[in-house]
Amino acid sequence: MKKLLKPILLLSLFLGCLQLSHATEPKGNVSVTLKVPDPGWKVHIASMHVKEGKLLVICRASHGAGVHASMITEVTAKARVKKGLAALPREVYLIGRSWNWGDGYTAITEKDLPKIIEASEQVYSAPSEKAPQPEDFIGLTLEKAKTLAEQHKIEYRITMVDGQPRPATTDYRPHRYNFEVEKGKISRVIKG
């Protein structure tokens, strides 16, 4: 029995390492550098899709508030995907461009996007930059509301469930969301 135990342990260890290395595939950087008319422009990678052996990189351009001197400037957007995907040939698409020059990408509108990504597999989506507002939680299940709040680092507590108040401190915290729950769903959110 002891003679069999050692080879079995070694085989188990080898298979465990093999699974671990496959599950933790390293990520690769995807970087897009574009020329913009002035330093007020920002570009970010909104999503990436694989279609016909190519990585489709969908970027969004937006202009910040204020006055900026007209000066051609380079901006860079970065994101990470699985290493094998980052090595694919790329097609870069830009939404929100208002200038009439530039190369290395194709300018598109929101209407063009569905046709471009049709029959593709989405492999990256930019994290939401906008934090959810109290009204965004109304109608969500309690579990979904908790997950959403934790993703955006929003402090929350449950103050009422099915009309029954829950114990709560009386301290005021202007950024905290107080959830009221009815039948497992958020029915009201009060900040404080």
N, C-alpha and C positions, 0 to 999 in steps of 0.2 A: 504494500500500500504506500509506503514512504517513497519508493522508487517512482511511482506514478504521480505522486503529489507535486514533486518539483517541476516536471515538465508541464503539468497542468497550470501551475502558478505562473511559470514563465510565459506560456501561451496566453493566459488571461492578461498578464501585464502588457504583452506586446499588442494584443487586440485593443486594450484600453487606450494605449498610447496612440494607436492608429486612428481610433475614433476621435480622440481629443485633437489630434493635429488636423483632421478633416473639418471638425466643427469650428475651429478657430482660424479659419482662413484669413491671412492678413489682408488689410484693406489697402487700396491704392488711391492716390490723390488724383483728382481731376481738376485741372486749372484752366481757366479761360481768361485771356487778357485781351481787352478791347480798347480802341481809341475812342474817346468821347470829346465833345466840343468844349467842355469846361469842367473844372474840378467839382462842381455841384452834382454831377451824375454819379450814381451808384448802380452797380450791376451785381446781381446774385443769381446763383443757379437754383432755379425753382424745382426742376425735376429732371430725371434722366430715364431713358427708355432704351431697351434693346430691340432692334428691328432689323431683320435681314443681315445679321452679323455686324451691325454698326451700333455705336452708342450715340443716341440722340440726346444732346444736351440742350435743355430749354432754359434760357436765361431771361431775366426781366430787368429792364432798365427803368430807373426812376430818378427824378431830379429833386434835390432838396430845396428847402425854402431859402430865400435870400438872393442877393446879387452876387454873381461870380464872374470874374474876368474871363473873356473868351480866350481860351488857351487850350490847344489840343493836349489832352492828358490821357494817360493809360490807367485803366482800372482793372483789377484782377478779382475774379470770383473763384472760390475753391469749395470743393466738397469731396467726400470720400465714399467709395463703393468698393466692392470686392475687387481684389487685385486683378483677377482675370478680366473683369469688365473694363477696368481703367486702361487696359492695353488694347482694347478694340479701336478700330478706326472711328473717328468722330465726325458728326455733323452738328454744328452749333447753330441754334436758332435764337433770335433776340426779339422779345416783345417789348414795346415801349420806346423804340427808337424814333427820334424826331429829326434827325439829320440825314442828309442824302449821300453819305459816303461811308466807306469802311469795307474791309474785306476780312475773310476768314469766318464769316457767319452769314446767315440768311435772315433778313428782317421779315418778321411775320406779324400778323394781328391775332387777337384772341379767336377770331372766327376761323383762321387758318389752322390753329392748333389741333383740333380733333382729327382732321384729315391726316396731318403729319404723324400723329402718334397712334393712328388706327392700326390694329393688329400688332401692337408692340407690347412688350412686357415692361412695366414700370419697375425700376430697380433703385430709385432714390426719389425722395420727396423732401423738400426743405422743411425744417421744423417751423411751425407757425411762430411768427414774430409777435403777433398781436395776442395779448393776454385776453382770455374770455371775460366778458362783463357779467354781472349778476344775472341778467335776463337770458344769457346763453345756457344757464344751468337748468332753467325751468323745463320740466318734462323729461329730464334725464333720470335714469334709475340712480339710486343712491350710489351704487358701485361705480357707475360711469362718471358721476359727478365727483366722487372722491379721486378717481384716477385722473380726470381732467385738472382738478385743483392741484394735485401733487405734481403733475407734469409741468405746470406753470408756477410752482412754488407759491401757491395761494394758501394762506392760512384759513382754515375753515373749522366749523363745529356744527353739530346737529342740535338745534334748540327745541325742535318739536317734531313728534312722530304721531301721525294719525290723531291730531288734536291734543295730545298729551305733552305738556312741557317737559323738557329734559333739564337736569341740573346744569347751571351755567354760572360763571362768574359775572359780576356786574361791571367789570373793567371795560373801557371803550378802546377798541383797536380799529382805527379807520380803514385798514386794509383787509380786515378779517371778514369772511363771508359766513353768515349764519344761515344754515339750511333748515327749512321746514319741509317735512316729508309727509306725503299722503299716499297710502297704498303703494309704497316702495319707490315713489317718484318724487322729485323735487317739485314742490308746489309754490314756494316763495323763497326769495333770498334777500336778506337785509345785511347791509354792510355795517360793521361796528363791533 
